[in-house]
Amino acid sequence: MSHTVLAINPGSTSTKIAIYDGEELRFEEEMRHSFDELKKFETILDQLDFRKEAIVERLEQTGFKLAELDAVVGRGGLLRPLKGGTYEVTKKMVNDLKIGVSGQHASNLGGLIAKDLSTPLGIKAYIVDPVVVDELIPTSRISGHAAYERISIFHALNHKATARKVAKQLGKTYEESRFVIAHLGGGISVAAHLGGEAIDVNNALGGEGPFSPERSGTLPMSAFLEACFEPGASKAEMQKQLVGEGGIISYFGTNDMREIERRIEAGDAEAALVFDAMAIQVSKEIAAVSVYFKGNFDGIILTGGLARSQAFTDKVTELVSWIGRVILSPGEDELKALNEGTQRILAKVEQAKEY
């Protein structure tokens, strides 16, 4: 039986939506929101009605009737740590998304919009594999100082969807598979996946792991600590050095890796140096988490937008192929992943988890 699902993925300046009938895509659109449209809202939560109304208006323009829906799914936001899976949006979840229990981000609006649209229709609202998926084993939580525990914030939605896709190609289930997965995008996260869980992963928002197009990754702590106490330094400014203005942006003022590759082709030695350094750091992280498998695993998966760069994936493959086979699964389709998680619930292949 085919179920009709509306998937919603709010970003900082856009809202992506799609209608699926089973696995078949009926309609997809990215609605851009200008600076002038968003600047009148003091907080992300204040954007809720604006974004919801934009979705309803656009669907009405296509002739789609909300009554056709069997479920609505939104991108999961910064909730409390939880296991991977599909979760029904409950009153408790709505409250945590509204207060920003783990921080404010546009993705927090996904579950809220889904709930607001689903309630009048008498159907369920869901989220799937939010960034706060935490499946770390006890040793992965040890940081090296008793005052600080490592936490899990990563690109869980794409990690899990890609793992299921590749496992199926190999004739296995995700739970039967053993993967190292590197999501390569604006942020980079590298995880060891064992038994259907990400047992170790760098915190992609917390100054860990490889640097990326816009994040600094692991920095020299002594130098960073000194900078924190320089005159005029603020927590907000230092946070931007970690996320938003770190990585490639800090070196070249752009997060566009295509521009970096053009500079390399034009003979820019510094661009080539930093490009190679990022590939090396990704490869070192892959090598680090591969220790869990002792050589017995199904492969190293490179995914995310940067996995479309042959120059980058060639470099990483050259450095890590001695550890295990490298499997390319470029790009990320978050709306598709949201739908797949919801379809598994509607088809009763899985049960929705309780937040």
Disulfide bonds with the S-S distance in Angstrom:
none
